């Protein structure tokens, strides 16, 4: 799952805090997320840095 997280728009890589997901989850959602009791992340959004450029053209 870590490889998929790195391609997500919510993935934050910080030198001081480490890697984390910037989505605000409640306590139950966080438990399911951390124990990976979900088949796929419902919050996954593909990070596409060229999305804005395509809209401009």
mmCIF file as Biopython writes it, N, C-alpha, C and O atoms, coordinates in Angstrom:
data_model
#
loop_
_atom_site.group_PDB
_atom_site.id
_atom_site.type_symbol
_atom_site.label_atom_id
_atom_site.label_alt_id
_atom_site.label_comp_id
_atom_site.label_asym_id
_atom_site.label_entity_id
_atom_site.label_seq_id
_atom_site.pdbx_PDB_ins_code
_atom_site.Cartn_x
_atom_site.Cartn_y
_atom_site.Cartn_z
_atom_site.occupancy
_atom_site.B_iso_or_equiv
_atom_site.auth_seq_id
_atom_site.auth_asym_id
_atom_site.pdbx_PDB_model_num
ATOM 1   N N  . UNK A ? 1  ? 0.826   -1.194 0.000   1.0 0.0 1  A 1 
ATOM 2   C CA . UNK A ? 1  ? 0.000   0.000  0.000   1.0 0.0 1  A 1 
ATOM 3   C C  . UNK A ? 1  ? 0.870   1.257  0.000   1.0 0.0 1  A 1 
ATOM 4   O O  . UNK A ? 1  ? 0.429   2.301  -0.481  1.0 0.0 1  A 1 
ATOM 5   N N  . UNK A ? 2  ? 2.062   1.185  0.514   1.0 0.0 2  A 1 
ATOM 6   C CA . UNK A ? 2  ? 2.935   2.354  0.574   1.0 0.0 2  A 1 
ATOM 7   C C  . UNK A ? 2  ? 3.269   2.877  -0.812  1.0 0.0 2  A 1 
ATOM 8   O O  . UNK A ? 2  ? 3.357   4.090  -1.005  1.0 0.0 2  A 1 
ATOM 9   N N  . UNK A ? 3  ? 3.458   1.990  -1.780  1.0 0.0 3  A 1 
ATOM 10  C CA . UNK A ? 3  ? 3.755   2.433  -3.139  1.0 0.0 3  A 1 
ATOM 11  C C  . UNK A ? 3  ? 2.592   3.211  -3.729  1.0 0.0 3  A 1 
ATOM 12  O O  . UNK A ? 3  ? 2.799   4.210  -4.418  1.0 0.0 3  A 1 
ATOM 13  N N  . UNK A ? 4  ? 1.386   2.768  -3.467  1.0 0.0 4  A 1 
ATOM 14  C CA . UNK A ? 4  ? 0.203   3.458  -3.970  1.0 0.0 4  A 1 
ATOM 15  C C  . UNK A ? 4  ? 0.060   4.811  -3.283  1.0 0.0 4  A 1 
ATOM 16  O O  . UNK A ? 4  ? -0.315  5.793  -3.925  1.0 0.0 4  A 1 
ATOM 17  N N  . UNK A ? 5  ? 0.348   4.874  -2.010  1.0 0.0 5  A 1 
ATOM 18  C CA . UNK A ? 5  ? 0.249   6.133  -1.264  1.0 0.0 5  A 1 
ATOM 19  C C  . UNK A ? 5  ? 1.167   7.205  -1.840  1.0 0.0 5  A 1 
ATOM 20  O O  . UNK A ? 5  ? 0.810   8.383  -1.849  1.0 0.0 5  A 1 
ATOM 21  N N  . UNK A ? 6  ? 2.330   6.816  -2.313  1.0 0.0 6  A 1 
ATOM 22  C CA . UNK A ? 6  ? 3.276   7.789  -2.857  1.0 0.0 6  A 1 
ATOM 23  C C  . UNK A ? 6  ? 2.758   8.452  -4.123  1.0 0.0 6  A 1 
ATOM 24  O O  . UNK A ? 6  ? 3.240   9.526  -4.486  1.0 0.0 6  A 1 
ATOM 25  N N  . UNK A ? 7  ? 1.794   7.849  -4.805  1.0 0.0 7  A 1 
ATOM 26  C CA . UNK A ? 7  ? 1.216   8.428  -6.016  1.0 0.0 7  A 1 
ATOM 27  C C  . UNK A ? 7  ? -0.047  9.223  -5.720  1.0 0.0 7  A 1 
ATOM 28  O O  . UNK A ? 7  ? -0.679  9.743  -6.640  1.0 0.0 7  A 1 
ATOM 29  N N  . UNK A ? 8  ? -0.422  9.325  -4.451  1.0 0.0 8  A 1 
ATOM 30  C CA . UNK A ? 8  ? -1.664  9.982  -4.057  1.0 0.0 8  A 1 
ATOM 31  C C  . UNK A ? 8  ? -1.443  11.476 -3.823  1.0 0.0 8  A 1 
ATOM 32  O O  . UNK A ? 8  ? -0.381  11.891 -3.360  1.0 0.0 8  A 1 
ATOM 33  N N  . UNK A ? 9  ? -2.453  12.276 -4.148  1.0 0.0 9  A 1 
ATOM 34  C CA . UNK A ? 9  ? -2.387  13.720 -3.957  1.0 0.0 9  A 1 
ATOM 35  C C  . UNK A ? 9  ? -2.363  14.096 -2.474  1.0 0.0 9  A 1 
ATOM 36  O O  . UNK A ? 9  ? -1.922  15.192 -2.129  1.0 0.0 9  A 1 
ATOM 37  N N  . UNK A ? 10 ? -2.832  13.202 -1.587  1.0 0.0 10 A 1 
ATOM 38  C CA . UNK A ? 10 ? -2.881  13.472 -0.151  1.0 0.0 10 A 1 
ATOM 39  C C  . UNK A ? 10 ? -1.610  13.051 0.576   1.0 0.0 10 A 1 
ATOM 40  O O  . UNK A ? 10 ? -1.479  13.287 1.777   1.0 0.0 10 A 1 
ATOM 41  N N  . UNK A ? 11 ? -0.672  12.431 -0.136  1.0 0.0 11 A 1 
ATOM 42  C CA . UNK A ? 11 ? 0.570   11.947 0.476   1.0 0.0 11 A 1 
ATOM 43  C C  . UNK A ? 11 ? 1.514   13.119 0.700   1.0 0.0 11 A 1 
ATOM 44  O O  . UNK A ? 11 ? 1.758   13.907 -0.214  1.0 0.0 11 A 1 
ATOM 45  N N  . UNK A ? 12 ? 2.043   13.236 1.907   1.0 0.0 12 A 1 
ATOM 46  C CA . UNK A ? 12 ? 2.968   14.310 2.255   1.0 0.0 12 A 1 
ATOM 47  C C  . UNK A ? 12 ? 4.262   13.675 2.746   1.0 0.0 12 A 1 
ATOM 48  O O  . UNK A ? 12 ? 4.253   12.821 3.632   1.0 0.0 12 A 1 
ATOM 49  N N  . UNK A ? 13 ? 5.356   14.096 2.168   1.0 0.0 13 A 1 
ATOM 50  C CA . UNK A ? 13 ? 6.665   13.627 2.595   1.0 0.0 13 A 1 
ATOM 51  C C  . UNK A ? 13 ? 7.377   14.792 3.266   1.0 0.0 13 A 1 
ATOM 52  O O  . UNK A ? 13 ? 7.708   15.786 2.619   1.0 0.0 13 A 1 
ATOM 53  N N  . UNK A ? 14 ? 7.607   14.663 4.558   1.0 0.0 14 A 1 
ATOM 54  C CA . UNK A ? 14 ? 8.204   15.724 5.350   1.0 0.0 14 A 1 
ATOM 55  C C  . UNK A ? 14 ? 9.456   15.183 6.036   1.0 0.0 14 A 1 
ATOM 56  O O  . UNK A ? 14 ? 9.421   14.103 6.625   1.0 0.0 14 A 1 
ATOM 57  N N  . UNK A ? 15 ? 10.560  15.923 5.965   1.0 0.0 15 A 1 
ATOM 58  C CA . UNK A ? 15 ? 11.807  15.476 6.575   1.0 0.0 15 A 1 
ATOM 59  C C  . UNK A ? 15 ? 11.692  15.372 8.095   1.0 0.0 15 A 1 
ATOM 60  O O  . UNK A ? 15 ? 12.258  14.460 8.698   1.0 0.0 15 A 1 
ATOM 61  N N  . UNK A ? 16 ? 10.973  16.290 8.709   1.0 0.0 16 A 1 
ATOM 62  C CA . UNK A ? 16 ? 10.857  16.292 10.171  1.0 0.0 16 A 1 
ATOM 63  C C  . UNK A ? 16 ? 9.793   15.326 10.675  1.0 0.0 16 A 1 
ATOM 64  O O  . UNK A ? 16 ? 10.018  14.605 11.648  1.0 0.0 16 A 1 
ATOM 65  N N  . UNK A ? 17 ? 8.631   15.307 10.018  1.0 0.0 17 A 1 
ATOM 66  C CA . UNK A ? 17 ? 7.516   14.483 10.490  1.0 0.0 17 A 1 
ATOM 67  C C  . UNK A ? 17 ? 7.453   13.111 9.828   1.0 0.0 17 A 1 
ATOM 68  O O  . UNK A ? 17 ? 6.760   12.219 10.316  1.0 0.0 17 A 1 
ATOM 69  N N  . UNK A ? 18 ? 8.156   12.942 8.747   1.0 0.0 18 A 1 
ATOM 70  C CA . UNK A ? 18 ? 8.097   11.678 8.015   1.0 0.0 18 A 1 
ATOM 71  C C  . UNK A ? 18 ? 6.978   11.699 6.989   1.0 0.0 18 A 1 
ATOM 72  O O  . UNK A ? 18 ? 6.403   12.752 6.713   1.0 0.0 18 A 1 
ATOM 73  N N  . UNK A ? 19 ? 6.674   10.562 6.434   1.0 0.0 19 A 1 
ATOM 74  C CA . UNK A ? 19 ? 5.622   10.456 5.428   1.0 0.0 19 A 1 
ATOM 75  C C  . UNK A ? 19 ? 4.281   10.239 6.112   1.0 0.0 19 A 1 
ATOM 76  O O  . UNK A ? 19 ? 4.178   9.477  7.073   1.0 0.0 19 A 1 
ATOM 77  N N  . UNK A ? 20 ? 3.251   10.917 5.606   1.0 0.0 20 A 1 
ATOM 78  C CA . UNK A ? 20 ? 1.920   10.739 6.174   1.0 0.0 20 A 1 
ATOM 79  C C  . UNK A ? 20 ? 0.850   11.115 5.172   1.0 0.0 20 A 1 
ATOM 80  O O  . UNK A ? 20 ? 1.128   11.717 4.134   1.0 0.0 20 A 1 
ATOM 81  N N  . UNK A ? 21 ? -0.369  10.753 5.497   1.0 0.0 21 A 1 
ATOM 82  C CA . UNK A ? 21 ? -1.538  11.067 4.674   1.0 0.0 21 A 1 
ATOM 83  C C  . UNK A ? 21 ? -2.204  12.305 5.262   1.0 0.0 21 A 1 
ATOM 84  O O  . UNK A ? 21 ? -2.461  12.365 6.465   1.0 0.0 21 A 1 
ATOM 85  N N  . UNK A ? 22 ? -2.485  13.292 4.416   1.0 0.0 22 A 1 
ATOM 86  C CA . UNK A ? 22 ? -3.031  14.557 4.899   1.0 0.0 22 A 1 
ATOM 87  C C  . UNK A ? 22 ? -4.557  14.571 4.992   1.0 0.0 22 A 1 
ATOM 88  O O  . UNK A ? 22 ? -5.141  15.617 5.277   1.0 0.0 22 A 1 
ATOM 89  N N  . UNK A ? 23 ? -5.209  13.441 4.759   1.0 0.0 23 A 1 
ATOM 90  C CA . UNK A ? 23 ? -6.670  13.370 4.864   1.0 0.0 23 A 1 
ATOM 91  C C  . UNK A ? 23 ? -7.059  13.305 6.331   1.0 0.0 23 A 1 
ATOM 92  O O  . UNK A ? 23 ? -6.473  12.540 7.098   1.0 0.0 23 A 1 
ATOM 93  N N  . UNK A ? 24 ? -8.050  14.110 6.729   1.0 0.0 24 A 1 
ATOM 94  C CA . UNK A ? 24 ? -8.534  14.068 8.102   1.0 0.0 24 A 1 
ATOM 95  C C  . UNK A ? 24 ? -9.505  12.908 8.252   1.0 0.0 24 A 1 
ATOM 96  O O  . UNK A ? 24 ? -10.566 12.883 7.627   1.0 0.0 24 A 1 
ATOM 97  N N  . UNK A ? 25 ? -9.132  11.957 9.080   1.0 0.0 25 A 1 
ATOM 98  C CA . UNK A ? 25 ? -9.963  10.777 9.313   1.0 0.0 25 A 1 
ATOM 99  C C  . UNK A ? 25 ? -10.426 10.769 10.759  1.0 0.0 25 A 1 
ATOM 100 O O  . UNK A ? 25 ? -9.711  11.222 11.653  1.0 0.0 25 A 1 
ATOM 101 N N  . UNK A ? 26 ? -11.641 10.246 10.985  1.0 0.0 26 A 1 
ATOM 102 C CA . UNK A ? 26 ? -12.065 10.101 12.371  1.0 0.0 26 A 1 
ATOM 103 C C  . UNK A ? 26 ? -11.393 8.856  12.959  1.0 0.0 26 A 1 
ATOM 104 O O  . UNK A ? 26 ? -10.660 8.159  12.257  1.0 0.0 26 A 1 
ATOM 105 N N  . UNK A ? 27 ? -11.632 8.582  14.203  1.0 0.0 27 A 1 
ATOM 106 C CA . UNK A ? 27 ? -10.919 7.514  14.908  1.0 0.0 27 A 1 
ATOM 107 C C  . UNK A ? 27 ? -11.151 6.134  14.274  1.0 0.0 27 A 1 
ATOM 108 O O  . UNK A ? 27 ? -10.209 5.358  14.116  1.0 0.0 27 A 1 
ATOM 109 N N  . UNK A ? 28 ? -12.393 5.834  13.916  1.0 0.0 28 A 1 
ATOM 110 C CA . UNK A ? 28 ? -12.706 4.531  13.311  1.0 0.0 28 A 1 
ATOM 111 C C  . UNK A ? 28 ? -12.084 4.392  11.928  1.0 0.0 28 A 1 
ATOM 112 O O  . UNK A ? 28 ? -11.538 3.342  11.591  1.0 0.0 28 A 1 
ATOM 113 N N  . UNK A ? 29 ? -12.165 5.450  11.131  1.0 0.0 29 A 1 
ATOM 114 C CA . UNK A ? 29 ? -11.567 5.418  9.799   1.0 0.0 29 A 1 
ATOM 115 C C  . UNK A ? 29 ? -10.054 5.256  9.875   1.0 0.0 29 A 1 
ATOM 116 O O  . UNK A ? 29 ? -9.460  4.530  9.079   1.0 0.0 29 A 1 
ATOM 117 N N  . UNK A ? 30 ? -9.435  5.933  10.832  1.0 0.0 30 A 1 
ATOM 118 C CA . UNK A ? 30 ? -7.986  5.830  10.995  1.0 0.0 30 A 1 
ATOM 119 C C  . UNK A ? 30 ? -7.588  4.410  11.393  1.0 0.0 30 A 1 
ATOM 120 O O  . UNK A ? 30 ? -6.581  3.897  10.907  1.0 0.0 30 A 1 
ATOM 121 N N  . UNK A ? 31 ? -8.356  3.774  12.262  1.0 0.0 31 A 1 
ATOM 122 C CA . UNK A ? 31 ? -8.054  2.395  12.664  1.0 0.0 31 A 1 
ATOM 123 C C  . UNK A ? 31 ? -8.134  1.456  11.462  1.0 0.0 31 A 1 
ATOM 124 O O  . UNK A ? 31 ? -7.246  0.626  11.264  1.0 0.0 31 A 1 
ATOM 125 N N  . UNK A ? 32 ? -9.194  1.582  10.655  1.0 0.0 32 A 1 
ATOM 126 C CA . UNK A ? 32 ? -9.327  0.752  9.457   1.0 0.0 32 A 1 
ATOM 127 C C  . UNK A ? 32 ? -8.202  1.034  8.474   1.0 0.0 32 A 1 
ATOM 128 O O  . UNK A ? 32 ? -7.677  0.113  7.849   1.0 0.0 32 A 1 
ATOM 129 N N  . UNK A ? 33 ? -7.830  2.292  8.334   1.0 0.0 33 A 1 
ATOM 130 C CA . UNK A ? 33 ? -6.758  2.667  7.418   1.0 0.0 33 A 1 
ATOM 131 C C  . UNK A ? 33 ? -5.420  2.082  7.863   1.0 0.0 33 A 1 
ATOM 132 O O  . UNK A ? 33 ? -4.684  1.529  7.045   1.0 0.0 33 A 1 
ATOM 133 N N  . UNK A ? 34 ? -5.103  2.199  9.138   1.0 0.0 34 A 1 
ATOM 134 C CA . UNK A ? 34 ? -3.818  1.719  9.644   1.0 0.0 34 A 1 
ATOM 135 C C  . UNK A ? 34 ? -3.720  0.199  9.685   1.0 0.0 34 A 1 
ATOM 136 O O  . UNK A ? 34 ? -2.639  -0.359 9.498   1.0 0.0 34 A 1 
ATOM 137 N N  . UNK A ? 35 ? -4.835  -0.469 9.926   1.0 0.0 35 A 1 
ATOM 138 C CA . UNK A ? 35 ? -4.817  -1.932 9.956   1.0 0.0 35 A 1 
ATOM 139 C C  . UNK A ? 35 ? -5.076  -2.523 8.580   1.0 0.0 35 A 1 
ATOM 140 O O  . UNK A ? 35 ? -5.083  -3.743 8.413   1.0 0.0 35 A 1 
ATOM 141 N N  . UNK A ? 36 ? -5.286  -1.667 7.608   1.0 0.0 36 A 1 
ATOM 142 C CA . UNK A ? 36 ? -5.512  -2.060 6.214   1.0 0.0 36 A 1 
ATOM 143 C C  . UNK A ? 36 ? -6.672  -3.025 6.066   1.0 0.0 36 A 1 
ATOM 144 O O  . UNK A ? 36 ? -6.599  -3.978 5.290   1.0 0.0 36 A 1 
ATOM 145 N N  . UNK A ? 37 ? -7.753  -2.779 6.818   1.0 0.0 37 A 1 
ATOM 146 C CA . UNK A ? 37 ? -8.968  -3.579 6.703   1.0 0.0 37 A 1 
ATOM 147 C C  . UNK A ? 37 ? -9.871  -3.061 5.593   1.0 0.0 37 A 1 
ATOM 148 O O  . UNK A ? 37 ? -11.073 -3.327 5.590   1.0 0.0 37 A 1 
ATOM 149 N N  . UNK A ? 38 ? -9.307  -2.338 4.670   1.0 0.0 38 A 1 
ATOM 150 C CA . UNK A ? 38 ? -10.054 -1.850 3.513   1.0 0.0 38 A 1 
ATOM 151 C C  . UNK A ? 38 ? -9.378  -2.397 2.260   1.0 0.0 38 A 1 
ATOM 152 O O  . UNK A ? 38 ? -8.153  -2.511 2.208   1.0 0.0 38 A 1 
ATOM 153 N N  . UNK A ? 39 ? -10.173 -2.731 1.263   1.0 0.0 39 A 1 
ATOM 154 C CA . UNK A ? 39 ? -9.618  -3.289 0.027   1.0 0.0 39 A 1 
ATOM 155 C C  . UNK A ? 39 ? -8.871  -2.233 -0.764  1.0 0.0 39 A 1 
ATOM 156 O O  . UNK A ? 39 ? -7.880  -2.540 -1.428  1.0 0.0 39 A 1 
ATOM 157 N N  . UNK A ? 40 ? -9.325  -1.014 -0.703  1.0 0.0 40 A 1 
ATOM 158 C CA . UNK A ? 40 ? -8.689  0.100  -1.379  1.0 0.0 40 A 1 
ATOM 159 C C  . UNK A ? 40 ? -8.964  1.364  -0.602  1.0 0.0 40 A 1 
ATOM 160 O O  . UNK A ? 40 ? -9.939  1.449  0.144   1.0 0.0 40 A 1 
ATOM 161 N N  . UNK A ? 41 ? -8.122  2.321  -0.775  1.0 0.0 41 A 1 
ATOM 162 C CA . UNK A ? 41 ? -8.306  3.577  -0.051  1.0 0.0 41 A 1 
ATOM 163 C C  . UNK A ? 41 ? -9.408  4.382  -0.716  1.0 0.0 41 A 1 
ATOM 164 O O  . UNK A ? 41 ? -9.332  4.679  -1.908  1.0 0.0 41 A 1 
ATOM 165 N N  . UNK A ? 42 ? -10.423 4.733  0.042   1.0 0.0 42 A 1 
ATOM 166 C CA . UNK A ? 42 ? -11.541 5.533  -0.482  1.0 0.0 42 A 1 
ATOM 167 C C  . UNK A ? 42 ? -11.141 6.976  -0.746  1.0 0.0 42 A 1 
ATOM 168 O O  . UNK A ? 42 ? -11.873 7.710  -1.411  1.0 0.0 42 A 1 
ATOM 169 N N  . UNK A ? 43 ? -10.002 7.387  -0.239  1.0 0.0 43 A 1 
ATOM 170 C CA . UNK A ? 43 ? -9.572  8.776  -0.343  1.0 0.0 43 A 1 
ATOM 171 C C  . UNK A ? 43 ? -8.484  8.976  -1.384  1.0 0.0 43 A 1 
ATOM 172 O O  . UNK A ? 43 ? -7.976  10.085 -1.547  1.0 0.0 43 A 1 
ATOM 173 N N  . UNK A ? 44 ? -8.121  7.910  -2.093  1.0 0.0 44 A 1 
ATOM 174 C CA . UNK A ? 44 ? -7.039  7.990  -3.064  1.0 0.0 44 A 1 
ATOM 175 C C  . UNK A ? 44 ? -7.412  8.907  -4.222  1.0 0.0 44 A 1 
ATOM 176 O O  . UNK A ? 44 ? -8.480  8.769  -4.819  1.0 0.0 44 A 1 
ATOM 177 N N  . UNK A ? 45 ? -6.525  9.838  -4.529  1.0 0.0 45 A 1 
ATOM 178 C CA . UNK A ? 45 ? -6.632  10.705 -5.699  1.0 0.0 45 A 1 
ATOM 179 C C  . UNK A ? 45 ? -5.270  10.706 -6.353  1.0 0.0 45 A 1 
ATOM 180 O O  . UNK A ? 45 ? -4.266  11.028 -5.718  1.0 0.0 45 A 1 
ATOM 181 N N  . UNK A ? 46 ? -5.236  10.349 -7.616  1.0 0.0 46 A 1 
ATOM 182 C CA . UNK A ? 46 ? -3.968  10.312 -8.323  1.0 0.0 46 A 1 
ATOM 183 C C  . UNK A ? 46 ? -3.393  11.717 -8.408  1.0 0.0 46 A 1 
ATOM 184 O O  . UNK A ? 46 ? -4.066  12.644 -8.858  1.0 0.0 46 A 1 
ATOM 185 N N  . UNK A ? 47 ? -2.148  11.871 -7.975  1.0 0.0 47 A 1 
ATOM 186 C CA . UNK A ? 47 ? -1.470  13.164 -8.061  1.0 0.0 47 A 1 
ATOM 187 C C  . UNK A ? 47 ? -1.027  13.368 -9.499  1.0 0.0 47 A 1 
ATOM 188 O O  . UNK A ? 47 ? -0.246  12.581 -10.034 1.0 0.0 47 A 1 
ATOM 189 N N  . UNK A ? 48 ? -1.523  14.417 -10.116 1.0 0.0 48 A 1 
ATOM 190 C CA . UNK A ? 48 ? -1.206  14.698 -11.503 1.0 0.0 48 A 1 
ATOM 191 C C  . UNK A ? 48 ? -0.767  16.152 -11.600 1.0 0.0 48 A 1 
ATOM 192 O O  . UNK A ? 48 ? -1.596  17.058 -11.675 1.0 0.0 48 A 1 
ATOM 193 N N  . UNK A ? 49 ? 0.547   16.365 -11.598 1.0 0.0 49 A 1 
ATOM 194 C CA . UNK A ? 49 ? 1.070   17.726 -11.599 1.0 0.0 49 A 1 
ATOM 195 C C  . UNK A ? 49 ? 0.810   18.463 -12.910 1.0 0.0 49 A 1 
ATOM 196 O O  . UNK A ? 49 ? 0.933   19.687 -12.959 1.0 0.0 49 A 1 
ATOM 197 N N  . UNK A ? 50 ? 0.458   17.750 -13.957 1.0 0.0 50 A 1 
ATOM 198 C CA . UNK A ? 50 ? 0.220   18.384 -15.257 1.0 0.0 50 A 1 
ATOM 199 C C  . UNK A ? 50 ? -1.260  18.656 -15.525 1.0 0.0 50 A 1 
ATOM 200 O O  . UNK A ? 50 ? -1.613  19.118 -16.610 1.0 0.0 50 A 1 
ATOM 201 N N  . UNK A ? 51 ? -2.122  18.377 -14.560 1.0 0.0 51 A 1 
ATOM 202 C CA . UNK A ? 51 ? -3.562  18.553 -14.723 1.0 0.0 51 A 1 
ATOM 203 C C  . UNK A ? 51 ? -3.916  20.009 -15.055 1.0 0.0 51 A 1 
ATOM 204 O O  . UNK A ? 51 ? -4.731  20.260 -15.942 1.0 0.0 51 A 1 
ATOM 205 N N  . UNK A ? 52 ? -3.319  20.947 -14.360 1.0 0.0 52 A 1 
ATOM 206 C CA . UNK A ? 52 ? -3.594  22.370 -14.593 1.0 0.0 52 A 1 
ATOM 207 C C  . UNK A ? 52 ? -3.111  22.801 -15.966 1.0 0.0 52 A 1 
ATOM 208 O O  . UNK A ? 52 ? -3.781  23.578 -16.646 1.0 0.0 52 A 1 
ATOM 209 N N  . UNK A ? 53 ? -1.968  22.308 -16.374 1.0 0.0 53 A 1 
ATOM 210 C CA . UNK A ? 53 ? -1.414  22.674 -17.680 1.0 0.0 53 A 1 
ATOM 211 C C  . UNK A ? 53 ? -2.336  22.217 -18.795 1.0 0.0 53 A 1 
ATOM 212 O O  . UNK A ? 53 ? -2.543  22.948 -19.764 1.0 0.0 53 A 1 
ATOM 213 N N  . UNK A ? 54 ? -2.892  21.020 -18.673 1.0 0.0 54 A 1 
ATOM 214 C CA . UNK A ? 54 ? -3.809  20.518 -19.697 1.0 0.0 54 A 1 
ATOM 215 C C  . UNK A ? 54 ? -5.056  21.396 -19.792 1.0 0.0 54 A 1 
ATOM 216 O O  . UNK A ? 54 ? -5.592  21.595 -20.882 1.0 0.0 54 A 1 
ATOM 217 N N  . UNK A ? 55 ? -5.515  21.917 -18.665 1.0 0.0 55 A 1 
ATOM 218 C CA . UNK A ? 55 ? -6.695  22.790 -18.668 1.0 0.0 55 A 1 
ATOM 219 C C  . UNK A ? 55 ? -6.388  24.119 -19.343 1.0 0.0 55 A 1 
ATOM 220 O O  . UNK A ? 55 ? -7.277  24.721 -19.944 1.0 0.0 55 A 1 
ATOM 221 N N  . UNK A ? 56 ? -5.156  24.585 -19.257 1.0 0.0 56 A 1 
ATOM 222 C CA . UNK A ? 56 ? -4.780  25.867 -19.838 1.0 0.0 56 A 1 
ATOM 223 C C  . UNK A ? 56 ? -4.671  25.790 -21.347 1.0 0.0 56 A 1 
ATOM 224 O O  . UNK A ? 56 ? -4.864  26.792 -22.035 1.0 0.0 56 A 1 
ATOM 225 N N  . UNK A ? 57 ? -4.363  24.611 -21.871 1.0 0.0 57 A 1 
ATOM 226 C CA . UNK A ? 57 ? -4.183  24.476 -23.320 1.0 0.0 57 A 1 
ATOM 227 C C  . UNK A ? 57 ? -5.456  24.233 -24.045 1.0 0.0 57 A 1 
ATOM 228 O O  . UNK A ? 57 ? -5.453  24.099 -25.269 1.0 0.0 57 A 1 
#
